[in-house]
Amino acid sequence: MKDLISIRSDVSGIVEYFQIKTNKLKRVLLPGGMIFVTNRQRKERIFKIDFSEPIKYSLKSRLGSAFHCQHGEEIDEGDDVFTIFSEIEGVVAIQKNKITVTKKSIVKEYEVEKNYEILVADEDKVKAGQPIAKIVSPVYGIVKYGFAPQESEKDRVKKIEFVEILQDAVAYEIPDDFQIKVSNGAEIKSGVVIAEGVIREEGYEDLAIEKESYEEEKEEEESNSEEEEIEEADEEAKGDFNYEEEAVDNEFEEEEEQASGDDDDFPPFKKKKK
C-alpha cells in the first residue's frame, strides 16, 4: 500500500528552486533537487559571505579549503561554515587580507576577508593540513550556497561564489517523481503544499511530511460497507430462524488491537544537520 505524501511549507516566503528538473506534468525527474522558501524582506535576517573568487565546493578536504555544511542544511550560531587549511609546512606571514605560508622557495597565499577568524599569528610555524583561518556563522539558519555557473555540461566541479545563512527560511529535498505544486519565484503562505507524491525508496525519513492516507480511508469505507451487508444478512436470517447467537471469542482480536498503530506520525521532512 502506497501513501500520498504532502510536503507543506513551514514559513511564508518566496519559492526558490535548486536543481529541480521536471516533465510537462511538473513531476520531478531526478533525486537531489531542493525547494527553498525564503523571506528576503528583512535583510538583517540574512548573513551573506562573498568570496573574491569562486571556491571549489569540498566537504572533506584538509588541504586548501573546505566547507562544513551541505546545501540546505541547518546551522547553529558559532558553527564553522568554511575553513582554510595550509597546503604546506612552513612559516606564516600575515598581511592585509592575506595569509602567506612559506617553505624555502615554495610560497602559498590565502585570501582572508572581513568575515574570517585568523587562527595563526605572524611567524608561526604550521604543518600541512593545519587550519589557519575560518568563518563561523553568527546566527542560526539555513545554509544556501551561491554556485558559480559551470563552464560546460561536462564540468562536474562545483564552485561557490557566496554563502547565505537564512534565518527566515526552510529547505526541502524533493524525492523523484513527486509533483511540484508551486512555481519558482512564487510567493506563498505558510502551510501551502509545495509538492506531493509517493515515497518509492528509502532515505527520506528525515523529511517534513504530512501523511494523507487516502487509500486507507477508501479501504476502511469498503470494509465498513461489507460489514453492514453482513449484518443485514444476519438480521434477515434471524427473522426466519429463532436462535440465540453464541458469543465466539476471537483469539486473534487482542493481538490485532496491539499490532495496530498510529500510521499518521511521521518525522519532519526538513533536512537536518548531521
N, C-alpha and C positions, 0 to 999 in steps of 0.2 A: 504494500500500500504506500503510495506516494502522497506527500503533503504539500499543498500550495503554501509557499513562504513569502511573506510580505516584508520588505525592508523599508522602514519608516525613518524619516529624518528626526533627530533629536533636537535640532535647532532650526530657527528661521534663517534664511540667507540665500546666497547665490550658488547655483549648481555649477561645479567645475569638473569636467571630465578629465581623466588621466588614463591614456591607453585603452579607451573604450572603443571597440570595433563591433559594429552591429550589422545585421542584414536589413532588408527592407521592412521587416516586421519589428524592428528595434530589439531583436534578440541578440545577446552577446555571443560573439563567435569564439573568443579566446579567453582563457582564465587570466587572472593577474591584473585586470583593469580595475580602476577605482573611481568612486564619485566622492568629491568633497562638497560639503555645504558650508560656505563661509560667510561671515558678516564683516564686510570690509568698511562699513560706515565709520566705525570707531577706530581710527588709525593708531591710537595709543595702545590698542589691544593686539597689535601686530608687531612682532620683533623681527626685523629683517637684517640679514648678514649678506653683504655684497662681497664678491671676490674680484680682484683686479683682473684676473684671467680665469677662464673655466678650469676647474679642478676635476681630475679623474675620480669618478664615484667608486670608492672602495670601502668595504666594511671590515676588512681583515688585515690590511697591510700594516706592517710595523716599520717600513722604510718609506720615507717620503711623507705621506699623509693618509689619514683615514677618517671617515665619518662613523659616528657611533649609533645613528638611528636610521631605521628604514623609512621610506616614503610613506606618510600617512600614520606614522606611529606616534603614540603619546609620549611626552617627555615631561619630567618633573623639573621644578626650579632647582638650579645648581647642577643638573646632569650635564655630562660632556656632549657637545654637538660635533666637534671636529678637533683633531689633534695633528700637529706636525711632529714627525719623528726625524731625528738626524739620520742621514743615509750613510754617514761615515763616522769613524772615530776621529776626534780632533779637538781643536781649541775654539771656543766660542768668542765671537766679536759681535757686539750689539750696536747697531746704528739706528738711525731714524727709520722706522717702518721696515727694518731688515735685520735678520739674524744670519751671520756667516759662520760656517764651521770649516776650519782649515786643517789639513794634514799634509805637510810638505807642499808639494805643488798642486794638490787636489783641493779645490775650493767649492763649497756648496752654499748657495744663498737661498734664503727663505723669506718671502714677503710676509710681514705681520702688520695688520692694520689695527684700528682703534678697538675692535671687539676682542682682540687676543689677550690672553693672560700669559705673560712670559714666565717660563718655568726654569730658566737658567740665568746665570749672571755673566757679565763680561769676564773673559779669560778663564771661564770654567772649562774643564776637560770632560768631554762627553763620549759615550760609546755609541756605536752604530745601533739604531733602534731605540735610543733613549728619547723620550718626549721632551721637546724644547719649547713648545707653545701650544695653547689650546683655546677653544671657545666654549664657554658654558652657557646654558640657557638661563636667562634672568627670570623666566616665568614658566608656569605650567601651560602646556598647549599641545597642539598637533603640528608635527613636522611636515612641511611641504617644500620640496626641492624645486628650484627652477632649472630644468635641464636645458643645456645648450642644444641648438639644432644639430642633428647629425649630418655630416658631410655627404654621406651616401647611404643607401639602404643596406649595403654590406658592412657598414661601420657599426660594430657592436659595442664599442666603448662609450659609456655614458659619462658626460661631464656636467658638473654643476656650476651654474653661474651665480646663484644666490640660494640662501636658505631662509624660509619664513617659519616662525613659531606663531601659530594662530591660536588665540585664546578663545575666540567665539567661533568654533568650527568643529566639524566631525568629518570622519573619513570612513568610507565603507568599501570593502573589497567585494566586487560583484562576481558571483560564480558564472561560468559559461552557461549559455542557453537561457539565462534569466532575461526577462523582457524589461527594458528601460521604460519608465513611466514619466520621466521628466526630461526636458531639453537642456542641452548645455547652455549655460548663461541665464537660465530661467530663475526668477525669484520665487521662492517657495516658503510656506509656513511650516512650523514645527508640526510633526505628525503626518505630513504628506508621504504617501507611498512613492518611493523613488525607483523601486524595481521589485519584481516578483517572479517566482518560478519554482522549480522543484529541485531539491538537492539530489544530485545523482552520484556524487563522490564524497568520500570522507575528506576532512581537512578544513571544514568551515565551522567547527564547533565554537570558535571564538567570535562569531559574528552576531550584531544586534538585530534579531529577527523576531517577528511575531507570527506564530503558527496559526493558520486558519485552516482547520482540517475539514474541508467541505465533504470529502469522501467519507469520513467517519460519520458526519451528520446524515449523509444520504443512506449509509448502511444502517444507521440507527433507526431512521424513518421506515426503511423497508422491513427491518426486524420487528418494529412495533406493529406494522400493518399485518405481518404474518401472525403475530401473537393474537391480535384482535380477531382474525379469521378463525384461528384455532379455538378461541374462547367461545365465539358464536356457534361453532360446530358442536362444542361440548354442551352448550346450553340446549341446543336442539335435541341432542342425544338424551339429555336428562328428561326432556319432556316426554319422550317415547318410552323410556325405561326408568322405573323408580328404583334408584340405588343410591347408596351413600358412597361418596368418593373417599377412598382411603388416602391418608397423607403418606406420601412417599418421600423418605429422606434422600436428598441428593448428596452423595458423599463428596462430590466434586464442587459443590456450591461454595463452601468455605474457602477452598483453595483458589477458586476463580476470583472471589472477592479480594483475597490477599494479593493475588497476582496483578489485579487491575490497578494501574497507577494513573497519575495525572499527567497526560501527554502534553499539556499546554505549557509546561515550564521549559523554556529554552534560555540558554545563556546569551549574553549580549553579543550583537553582531559586530560591534566596533573592534577593530584590530588592536589588541592590547600589546603593550610593551613587554618584550621578553626579558 
